[in-house]
Amino acid sequence: MSFRNLAFGALLAAILLPASAQTDKFPSRPIRLVVPWSAGGNTDGIARLMALKLSARINQQVVVDNKPGANGIVGTTAVAHAQPDGYTLMLALPETNVLNPMVYKNISYSSKDLDPVAFIGVMPFALVANPSSKAATVPDLVRAAKQKPGSVSAASWGIGSTAHAAIALMEQTARVELLHVPFPGTAPAMTQVFSGQIDLMFLSALSAVEFEKSGKVKVLGVTVDKRMDAFPDVPTLAEQGLPGIDVALWYGITAPAKTPSAIKDYLAKEILEVLKDPTVLQDLRGRGMVVQPKNAAEFSRFMAAEEERWSSLIKAKNIRIDN
């Protein structure tokens, strides 16, 4: 048999190799789960929980690697340009996969450089006002903003953040002009709201309710289409005249584009099994998350809808950074 025939036979065998055989030896070494934010926060806690439980299922260590900076761009860029072999994953949020590529002009990756693996869930927001605010309801806030455009200030944890997107959507829906004040992180933004220097902010619903108990904020409403089971006394923005502001942080696992489908399918199956664990569900719900497991195809459709939804708003509000 000629060398050419041998080579062709080897190639044909590789092509016909069952998907299960492609993952027989995967993973043979630790997997890196990149978190594009600092250690210690809620996002980091979610990543460490998922890494711990996934490690136990796949009999291989999943190591959390915090790569903060530039609204998630530093860590996301590292993942987008990593080898697509399944050994680099990322805990994705709206900023990393949807908002940043739209907002930042000079960015070295696009949403197409990251493949969805599995969706974890969403963390609904609540709109809060500082404790000294005269606004007790959303209509109160809207009236104040309309009486004097630009007089009501709204904090976010950065230009192009999910909180900024929520502010822009509120402006568009209520037809008001707010004074957006971006901060380099959630903590400094919250401090200014607590002290009464900033009028309002979008926070995770769980955090908002806890802060209200200690008198640090007033919770005006939640950004879901119906009242949350965990907080049945908190009205939605929709029932107060602002429909469609269903903004939430969402969490999923992504991988570099062109990661083999068999490996992504294997990881997705194991991640979705992790999300059936009662201890995991209890932990995530305790963090304010509504767990919504989705496979790669469902996650992909979800992100496509997110991109379509936010692209028109970002263009209309001219949210752009020439970094």
Backbone hydrogen bonds, N-H to C=O, Kabsch-Sander energy under -0.5 kcal/mol:
donor,donor_aa,acceptor,acceptor_aa,energy
6,L,2,S,-2.1
7,A,3,F,-2.8
8,F,4,R,-2.5
9,G,5,N,-2.4
10,A,6,L,-2.2
11,L,7,A,-2.3
12,L,8,F,-2.6
13,A,9,G,-2.2
14,A,10,A,-1.9
15,I,11,L,-2.1
16,L,12,L,-2.2
17,L,13,A,-0.6
17,L,14,A,-0.6
21,A,18,P,-0.5
22,Q,18,P,-1.2
23,T,19,A,-0.8
23,T,20,S,-0.7
24,D,21,A,-0.9
26,F,23,T,-1.3
31,I,61,Q,-2.5
32,R,87,Y,-2.7
33,L,31,I,-0.6
33,L,63,V,-3.2
34,V,32,R,-0.7
34,V,89,L,-3.0
35,V,65,D,-2.2
41,G,38,S,-0.8
45,G,41,G,-2.1
46,I,42,N,-2.2
47,A,43,T,-2.1
48,R,44,D,-2.4
49,L,45,G,-2.0
50,M,46,I,-2.4
51,A,47,A,-2.7
52,L,48,R,-2.2
53,K,49,L,-2.2
54,L,50,M,-2.6
55,S,51,A,-2.3
56,A,52,L,-1.4
57,R,53,K,-1.2
58,I,54,L,-2.3
59,N,55,S,-0.9
60,Q,55,S,-1.2
63,V,31,I,-3.2
63,V,61,Q,-0.6
65,D,33,L,-2.6
66,N,64,V,-0.5
67,K,35,V,-2.9
69,G,36,P,-0.5
72,G,69,G,-0.6
73,I,70,A,-1.6
74,V,69,G,-1.7
75,G,67,K,-0.8
76,T,72,G,-1.9
77,T,73,I,-2.7
78,A,74,V,-1.6
79,V,75,G,-1.7
80,A,76,T,-2.8
81,H,77,T,-1.6
82,A,79,V,-1.5
85,D,83,Q,-2.0
89,L,32,R,-3.1
90,M,254,T,-2.1
91,L,34,V,-2.4
92,A,90,M,-0.9
92,A,252,G,-3.2
97,N,93,L,-1.8
98,V,94,P,-2.0
99,L,94,P,-2.5
100,N,95,E,-2.6
102,M,98,V,-0.7
102,M,99,L,-0.9
103,V,99,L,-2.3
104,Y,100,N,-2.6
105,K,103,V,-0.5
105,K,321,I,-2.9
107,I,105,K,-1.1
113,D,110,S,-1.9
114,L,111,S,-1.3
115,D,255,A,-3.5
117,V,253,I,-2.4
118,A,253,I,-1.6
119,F,294,K,-2.4
120,I,251,Y,-2.8
121,G,251,Y,-1.4
122,V,290,V,-2.3
123,M,249,L,-3.6
125,F,247,V,-1.3
126,A,203,L,-2.9
127,L,221,G,-2.9
128,V,126,A,-0.6
128,V,201,M,-2.9
129,A,218,K,-2.6
130,N,199,D,-2.2
133,S,130,N,-2.1
141,L,137,T,-1.6
142,V,138,V,-2.6
143,R,139,P,-2.5
144,A,140,D,-2.0
145,A,141,L,-2.1
146,K,142,V,-2.1
147,Q,143,R,-2.1
148,K,144,A,-1.4
150,G,177,E,-2.7
151,S,148,K,-2.1
153,S,151,S,-0.6
154,A,179,L,-2.8
155,A,200,L,-2.6
156,S,181,V,-1.5
161,S,158,G,-1.9
165,A,161,S,-2.4
166,A,162,T,-2.2
167,I,163,A,-2.1
168,A,164,H,-2.6
169,L,165,A,-2.3
170,M,166,A,-2.2
171,E,167,I,-2.4
172,Q,168,A,-2.2
173,T,169,L,-2.7
174,A,170,M,-2.8
175,R,171,E,-1.3
176,V,171,E,-1.6
178,L,176,V,-0.5
179,L,152,V,-2.9
180,H,178,L,-1.0
181,V,154,A,-3.1
183,F,156,S,-1.8
185,G,183,F,-2.0
189,A,185,G,-1.0
190,M,186,T,-2.7
191,T,187,A,-2.3
192,Q,188,P,-1.5
193,V,189,A,-1.5
194,F,190,M,-3.1
195,S,191,T,-1.9
196,G,193,V,-1.2
197,Q,192,Q,-1.6
198,I,192,Q,-1.7
200,L,153,S,-1.8
201,M,128,V,-1.9
202,F,155,A,-0.6
203,L,126,A,-2.4
203,L,201,M,-0.5
205,A,124,P,-2.8
208,A,204,S,-2.5
209,V,205,A,-2.3
210,E,206,L,-2.1
211,F,207,S,-2.7
212,E,208,A,-2.0
213,K,209,V,-1.7
214,S,210,E,-1.0
215,G,212,E,-1.6
216,K,211,F,-2.6
217,V,211,F,-0.6
218,K,129,A,-2.8
220,L,127,L,-3.0
220,L,218,K,-0.6
221,G,127,L,-1.1
222,V,235,P,-1.8
223,T,125,F,-2.5
224,V,222,V,-0.6
231,F,228,M,-0.6
234,V,231,F,-1.7
237,L,222,V,-2.1
240,Q,237,L,-1.0
241,G,238,A,-1.7
242,L,237,L,-2.5
245,I,242,L,-0.7
246,D,244,G,-1.1
247,V,245,I,-1.6
249,L,123,M,-2.0
251,Y,121,G,-2.7
252,G,92,A,-1.6
253,I,118,A,-3.4
254,T,90,M,-2.3
255,A,115,D,-2.3
257,A,113,D,-2.1
259,T,256,P,-1.2
264,K,260,P,-2.3
265,D,261,S,-3.0
266,Y,262,A,-2.0
267,L,263,I,-2.6
268,A,264,K,-2.8
269,K,265,D,-2.4
270,E,266,Y,-2.0
271,I,267,L,-2.7
272,L,268,A,-2.7
273,E,269,K,-1.5
274,V,270,E,-2.0
275,L,271,I,-1.8
276,K,273,E,-1.7
277,D,274,V,-1.6
281,L,277,D,-2.5
282,Q,278,P,-2.3
283,D,279,T,-1.9
284,L,280,V,-2.9
285,R,281,L,-2.5
286,G,282,Q,-1.9
287,R,283,D,-0.8
287,R,284,L,-0.7
288,G,285,R,-1.5
289,M,284,L,-2.1
290,V,122,V,-3.6
291,V,289,M,-0.8
292,Q,120,I,-2.0
294,K,119,F,-1.4
299,F,295,N,-2.8
300,S,296,A,-2.5
301,R,297,A,-2.0
302,F,298,E,-2.1
303,M,299,F,-2.4
304,A,300,S,-2.1
305,A,301,R,-2.0
306,E,302,F,-2.0
307,E,303,M,-2.7
308,E,304,A,-2.1
309,R,305,A,-2.3
310,W,306,E,-2.5
311,S,307,E,-2.0
312,S,308,E,-0.9
313,L,309,R,-0.7
314,I,310,W,-2.7
315,K,311,S,-1.9
316,A,312,S,-2.5
317,K,313,L,-2.6
318,N,315,K,-0.6
319,I,314,I,-2.2
320,R,318,N,-1.0
321,I,103,V,-2.8
323,N,321,I,-1.6
